[in-house]
Amino acid sequence: GYIVLGFLFVLFALLYALKKEVWKDLH
């Protein structure tokens, strides 16, 4: 349902933000 969809969206948003932070630290 919409709850699962919203949860996945937040999860991917957090992973994307975390990946950007790690990438910024590496460079």
PAZAPA-4460 file (N, C-alpha, C; in steps of 0.05 Angstrom, whole numbers, plus 32768, in hexadecimal, padded with zeros to 4 digits):
% residues 27
    n_x    n_y    n_z   ca_x   ca_y   ca_z    c_x    c_y    c_z   seq   type   mol
   8010   7FE8   8000   8000   8000   8000   8011   8019   8000     1      G     A
   8004   802F   8005   8013   8049   8005   8027   804B   801B     2      Y     A
   8021   803E   8032   8033   8040   8049   804E   8034   8042     3      I     A
   804D   801C   8035   8066   800F   802E   8075   801F   8019     4      V     A
   8066   802B   8006   8072   803B   7FF1   8080   8053   7FFD     5      L     A
   8073   8060   8010   807F   8077   801E   8098   8070   802E     6      G     A
   8097   8058   803B   80AD   804F   804A   80C6   804A   8038     7      F     A
   80C1   803D   8021   80D6   8037   800F   80E2   8051   8004     8      L     A
   80D1   8065   7FFF   80DB   807E   7FF4   80ED   808C   8008     9      F     A
   80E5   808C   8021   80F6   8098   8036   8110   8089   8039    10      V     A
   810F   806E   8038   8126   805E   803B   813B   8064   8024    11      L     A
   8131   8065   800B   8143   806A   7FF5   814E   8087   7FF6    12      F     A
   813D   8099   8000   8147   80B5   8003   815E   80B7   8017    13      A     A
   815B   80A8   802D   8170   80A8   8041   8189   809A   8036    14      L     A
   8186   8085   8028   819D   8077   801C   81AB   8089   8008    15      L     A
   819C   8097   7FF8   81A8   80A9   7FE4   81B7   80C0   7FF1    16      Y     A
   81AB   80CB   8007   81B8   80E1   8015   81D2   80D7   8022    17      A     A
   81D1   80BF   802D   81E8   80B3   803A   81FE   80AE   8026    18      L     A
   81F7   80A4   800E   820A   809E   7FF9   8218   80B8   7FF0    19      K     A
   8208   80CE   7FEF   8214   80E7   7FE6   8227   80F1   7FFB    20      K     A
   8221   80ED   8015   8233   80F6   802A   824D   80E6   8029    21      E     A
   824B   80CC   8025   8263   80BB   8024   8274   80C3   800C    22      V     A
   8267   80C8   7FF5   8275   80CF   7FDD   8284   80EA   7FE1    23      W     A
   8277   80FC   7FF0   8283   8116   7FF4   829B   8113   8006    24      K     A
   829B   8101   8019   82B1   80FD   802B   82C9   80F0   801C    25      D     A
   82C3   80DF   8009   82D8   80D2   7FFA   82E7   80E5   7FE7    26      L     A
   82D9   80FA   7FDE   82E6   810C   7FCB   82ED   8126   7FD7    27      H     A
***
